[in-house]
Amino acid sequence: MSAPTVAPTPTVRTRGNAIFAVVAWVVGIVFFFPVLWMVLTAFKQESDAYTRPPKLFFTPTLQQFAEVFGSGVGPALLNSLTATLVSTVLVLLLAIPASFALSLRPVAKTRDVLFFFISTKMLPVVAAIVPIYVVVTEIHMVDNVWTLVVLYTAMNLPVAVWMMRSFFLEVPSALLEAASIDGASLPRTMREVVLPVVSPGIAATALICVIFAWNEFFIAVNLTAARAGTVPVFLVGFITSEGLYFAKLCAAATLAALPVIVAGWIAQNKLVQGLSFGAVK
């Protein structure tokens, strides 16, 4: 007979949890430190940003933020907001019914459809930029924010379909059966039964689309110029032949990161909610 397994004592478990917590904090601080350093540098003078060793104590200033606003960041922010928000709304409007059809109401050759969606992400953007540029030039849509809206929608749609499908698959079939017995139509079932259950998934998908669209650089830098330039393209302007304006670049990057941080903070309640546990109780 084998010896009985001895359960770990509470002291051992507590010590293990404490070690895990310390390691998690250290890893979190390591990953967050570059962001913290960027924010601190944004409040420095250019001379303080280049000191060796780095200056930990300095007199904070808002000069860099004032210069960023004075250099024309407003149109770039507006272009990024327009391209990001409109493309995200379009992605959700297309991805929700598509993922519903591929999960709760499967269609013929569902696996082939899913593979087609994800296969569009396998093509590198650099391999498609030339034909995209030719088409956009022919239809006179170069340096137009609505070109970015269409391309960002196409870029995020496959990811959104796969994400939303995984959330739809978690919806209990009893909910759909109950709605069908009560005589609810498919649109009403979607609107009043399914969508409230998968609202955390919608929030998570929307946040991912916002991050991808807001941070996109390669398409924007090749298809935009003065009128439709986005924030990532604007940031490149601080890298000049005269050198790198490090403090000013950090100020602009801090401003560029704020909308995504705010969006994540607003969506955090939905992101941490249970998906379907409360619906079947």
C-alpha positions in Angstrom: 0.0 0.0 0.0 1.2 3.5 -0.8 1.7 6.0 1.9 -1.1 8.5 2.4 -0.7 11.9 0.9 -0.1 14.6 3.5 -2.0 17.8 2.8 0.1 21.0 3.0 -0.3 22.8 6.3 -1.9 26.3 6.5 1.6 27.8 7.2 3.1 26.3 4.1 0.1 27.5 2.0 0.4 31.0 3.4 4.1 31.1 2.7 3.6 29.9 -0.8 0.8 32.5 -1.4 3.1 35.3 0.0 6.0 34.2 -2.3 3.6 34.2 -5.3 2.3 37.6 -4.4 5.8 39.1 -4.1 6.8 37.6 -7.5 3.7 38.9 -9.1 4.3 42.4 -7.7 8.0 42.3 -8.9 6.9 41.2 -12.4 4.2 43.9 -12.5 6.6 46.6 -11.5 9.1 45.5 -14.1 6.5 45.7 -16.8 5.1 49.0 -15.6 8.4 50.7 -15.0 8.9 51.9 -18.6 5.5 53.5 -18.6 6.2 55.2 -15.3 9.6 56.4 -16.6 7.9 57.8 -19.7 5.4 59.7 -17.6 8.1 61.1 -15.3 10.2 62.2 -18.3 7.3 64.0 -19.8 7.5 66.4 -16.9 11.2 67.1 -17.3 13.1 69.7 -19.3 15.0 68.4 -22.3 18.3 68.9 -20.5 17.1 66.8 -17.6 15.9 64.0 -19.8 19.4 63.3 -21.2 21.4 63.3 -18.0 23.7 60.3 -17.2 23.0 58.9 -14.7 19.2 59.7 -15.0 17.9 62.4 -12.8 15.4 61.1 -10.2 14.7 64.4 -8.6 13.8 67.4 -10.7 11.4 70.4 -10.9 8.3 69.3 -12.8 7.2 71.4 -15.7 4.3 71.4 -18.1 6.3 73.0 -20.9 6.6 69.8 -22.9 2.8 69.3 -22.9 2.3 72.9 -24.0 4.7 72.4 -26.9 3.0 69.2 -27.9 -0.4 70.9 -28.1 1.2 73.9 -29.8 2.8 71.6 -32.5 -0.7 70.4 -33.7 -1.6 67.2 -31.8 -5.3 68.1 -32.0 -6.0 67.0 -35.6 -4.0 63.8 -35.0 -6.0 63.0 -31.9 -9.3 63.7 -33.7 -8.3 61.4 -36.6 -7.3 58.6 -34.3 -10.5 58.9 -32.3 -12.6 58.9 -35.5 -10.9 55.9 -37.1 -10.8 54.0 -33.8 -14.4 54.6 -32.6 -16.1 54.2 -36.0 -14.2 51.1 -36.9 -14.8 49.5 -33.5 -18.6 50.2 -33.8 -18.6 48.7 -37.4 -16.6 45.7 -36.2 -19.1 45.0 -33.4 -22.1 45.4 -35.7 -20.6 42.9 -38.1 -19.0 40.5 -35.7 -21.9 40.0 -33.3 -24.4 38.5 -35.8 -21.6 36.6 -37.6 -20.3 35.0 -34.4 -23.8 34.2 -33.3 -24.4 32.4 -36.5 -21.2 30.5 -36.1 -21.9 29.4 -32.5 -25.5 29.3 -31.3 -27.0 29.0 -34.8 -24.2 27.1 -36.8 -24.2 27.4 -40.6 -22.9 24.9 -43.1 -19.1 24.5 -43.1 -18.7 26.5 -40.0 -15.0 25.4 -39.6 -14.2 26.5 -43.2 -15.7 29.9 -42.5 -13.8 30.3 -39.3 -10.5 29.3 -41.0 -11.2 31.8 -43.8 -11.6 34.6 -41.2 -8.4 33.8 -39.3 -6.5 33.1 -42.5 -6.8 36.8 -43.4 -4.6 37.6 -40.4 -1.8 35.4 -41.7 -0.9 37.7 -44.5 1.7 40.3 -43.4 0.5 43.9 -43.8 3.7 44.8 -45.6 2.9 42.3 -48.3 -0.6 43.9 -48.9 0.3 47.5 -48.6 1.3 48.0 -52.3 -2.0 46.7 -53.8 -3.9 48.6 -51.1 -2.1 51.8 -51.9 -2.8 51.3 -55.6 -6.5 50.8 -55.0 -6.7 53.7 -52.6 -4.9 56.0 -55.1 -7.2 55.0 -57.9 -10.3 55.8 -55.9 -8.8 59.1 -54.7 -8.9 58.1 -51.0 -5.3 58.7 -50.0 -4.9 60.8 -46.9 -8.5 60.2 -45.9 -9.5 59.1 -42.4 -12.4 57.0 -43.8 -9.9 54.9 -45.7 -8.4 54.0 -42.2 -11.9 53.3 -40.9 -12.5 50.7 -43.6 -9.0 49.1 -43.3 -9.2 49.0 -39.5 -12.6 47.4 -39.6 -11.2 44.7 -42.0 -8.1 44.3 -39.7 -10.1 43.8 -36.5 -13.1 41.8 -37.8 -11.5 38.3 -37.8 -10.2 38.7 -34.3 -13.6 40.0 -33.1 -15.5 37.1 -34.7 -13.3 34.5 -33.0 -13.5 36.3 -29.7 -17.2 36.8 -29.7 -17.8 33.2 -30.9 -16.0 32.0 -27.8 -18.3 34.1 -25.6 -21.4 33.0 -27.4 -20.4 29.3 -26.9 -20.6 29.9 -23.1 -24.3 31.0 -23.3 -26.4 28.2 -21.7 -28.7 26.5 -24.3 -31.5 26.6 -21.6 -31.7 30.3 -22.2 -32.4 29.9 -25.9 -34.8 27.1 -25.3 -36.7 29.1 -22.8 -36.9 32.1 -25.1 -38.1 29.9 -28.0 -40.8 28.3 -25.8 -42.0 31.8 -24.8 -42.4 32.6 -28.5 -39.5 35.2 -28.7 -38.3 35.9 -32.2 -34.6 35.6 -33.1 -34.0 39.3 -33.1 -35.7 39.7 -29.7 -33.8 36.7 -28.3 -30.5 38.3 -29.4 -31.5 41.7 -28.0 -33.1 40.8 -24.7 -31.5 37.4 -23.8 -28.2 36.8 -25.5 -26.6 40.2 -25.6 -27.0 41.0 -21.9 -25.3 37.7 -21.1 -22.3 38.3 -23.4 -22.0 42.0 -22.6 -18.6 41.4 -20.8 -17.4 39.7 -24.0 -18.6 42.6 -26.1 -16.7 45.0 -23.8 -13.5 42.9 -24.0 -13.8 42.6 -27.8 -14.4 46.3 -28.1 -11.4 47.2 -26.0 -9.1 44.9 -28.0 -10.3 46.5 -31.2 -9.8 50.0 -29.7 -6.2 49.1 -28.7 -5.3 47.6 -32.1 -6.8 50.5 -34.1 -5.4 53.2 -31.9 -1.9 51.8 -31.9 -1.8 50.9 -35.7 1.1 52.7 -37.4 2.2 50.9 -40.6 -1.1 51.5 -42.6 -1.5 55.0 -41.3 2.1 56.1 -42.1 1.8 54.8 -45.7 -1.7 56.0 -46.5 -1.9 59.4 -44.7 -0.1 62.6 -44.8 -1.1 66.1 -43.5 -4.9 65.7 -43.3 -5.5 62.2 -41.9 -2.4 61.5 -39.9 -3.0 59.6 -36.6 -1.3 59.9 -33.3 1.3 57.2 -34.0 2.3 59.0 -37.2 2.4 62.3 -35.2 4.8 60.8 -32.7 7.3 60.1 -35.4 7.6 63.8 -36.1 9.6 64.2 -32.9 12.5 62.1 -34.4 14.3 64.7 -36.6 17.7 65.1 -38.2 18.6 67.4 -35.3 18.1 64.6 -32.8 15.4 63.1 -30.6 13.3 65.4 -28.5 13.0 62.9 -25.7 11.0 64.8 -23.1 8.6 66.2 -25.7 8.2 62.7 -27.2 7.4 61.2 -23.8 4.8 64.0 -23.3 3.2 63.2 -26.6 3.3 59.5 -25.9 1.7 60.0 -22.5 -1.2 62.0 -24.1 -1.5 59.2 -26.7 -1.8 56.5 -24.1 -4.5 58.3 -22.0 -7.5 57.5 -24.2 -6.7 53.7 -24.2 -6.1 53.8 -20.4 -9.4 55.6 -19.9 -11.2 53.1 -22.1 -9.8 50.2 -20.1 -10.8 51.9 -16.9 -14.4 52.4 -18.1 -14.7 48.8 -19.3 -13.0 47.2 -16.3 -16.3 46.4 -14.5 -17.6 44.5 -17.5 -14.3 42.8 -18.0 -14.3 41.3 -14.6 -17.9 40.2 -14.5 -18.9 36.6 -14.8 -20.2 35.7 -18.3 -23.2 33.5 -17.8 -23.2 32.3 -14.2 -25.8 34.8 -13.0 -28.1 34.1 -16.0 -28.9 30.5 -15.0 -29.5 31.1 -11.3 
